Amino acid sequence: MRNMILRMNWHLLLAAMLGLVSAHAPGQVYSTLWGEQGELYDPHGRLPNFAYAGYRFGAQPPQVRETVASVADFGAKPHDGVDDTEAFKRAIAETDSGVIEIPAGLYEISDIIWIQKPNLVLRGAGSGATIVHVTATLEGVRPNMGATTSGSPTSNYSWSGGFFWVKGGYASTPRVAITAPNRR
């Protein structure tokens, strides 16, 4: 009888403890800078305006270009566990313009891939189909340490960077000749 009472007391204690634990998930947490639907956005605040990001400020889709090469043509093989960095670099170096295809699969790179020529596109097989896995860190490849405002060391890549770097510019001639400095 005593064991039965102890067992019942134990079960009551356990039930009481479980009652204190909420089975409900915590409520949604939203950014104090954005809110739930952007209602807290302040154009003069810390969040940048990405409304004009993309090709031609997002006003028109990029032109569909013809595929002229594939990283596979330069030795890249998906899912083989071998670094494909040099195949990507050779494909870019040897293709003047057009689309370089990255077929479906997992590719590994360990260095920055630079694109420094116009009209060149790297195109994967779609979201989730082409995966480029980076096996190094930017600090390991190209050290760029800085410091926070309090002096603590930090990587400048905390705020920028990536393993695909696109660099270009416009080469144009002046529209008018400058003949004298302007008086201000």
Residue pairs with C-beta under 8 A, 6 or more apart in sequence:
28 36
30 36
31 40
32 40
33 40
33 41
33 42
33 45
33 46
33 47
34 40
34 41
34 47
35 41
41 47
43 49
51 58
52 58
55 61
55 62
56 62
62 121
65 97
65 98
65 99
65 119
65 121
66 98
66 99
67 98
67 99
67 100
67 101
67 123
68 95
68 97
68 98
68 99
68 100
69 91
69 94
69 95
69 98
69 99
69 100
69 101
70 91
70 100
70 101
70 102
70 103
71 84
71 87
71 88
71 91
71 100
71 101
71 102
71 103
71 107
72 87
72 101
72 103
73 91
74 86
74 87
74 88
74 90
74 91
74 94
75 84
75 86
75 87
75 90
76 84
76 87
76 88
76 91
76 102
76 107
77 84
78 103
78 104
78 105
78 106
78 107
79 105
79 106
81 108
82 108
83 108
83 109
83 110
83 135
84 107
84 108
84 109
85 108
85 109
85 110
85 111
85 113
88 107
88 109
88 113
88 122
89 111
89 113
89 114
91 100
92 100
92 113
92 114
92 115
92 117
92 120
92 122
95 120
96 117
96 120
97 117
97 118
97 119
97 120
98 119
98 120
98 121
99 121
99 122
99 123
100 120
100 121
100 122
100 123
101 123
101 125
102 122
102 123
102 124
102 125
102 130
102 132
103 125
103 130
104 124
104 125
104 126
104 129
104 130
105 129
105 130
105 131
106 131
106 133
107 130
107 131
107 132
107 133
108 132
108 133
108 134
108 135
109 132
109 133
109 134
109 135
109 163
110 134
110 135
110 136
110 141
111 136
111 141
111 163
112 138
112 141
112 142
112 163
112 164
112 165
113 122
113 163
113 164
113 165
114 165
114 166
114 167
115 122
115 164
115 165
115 166
115 167
116 166
116 167
116 168
117 168
118 168
122 164
124 130
124 132
132 163
134 163
138 144
138 155
138 157
138 161
138 162
138 163
139 145
139 155
139 157
144 155
144 156
144 157
144 161
145 153
145 154
145 155
145 156
146 153
146 154
146 155
146 156
147 153
147 154
148 154
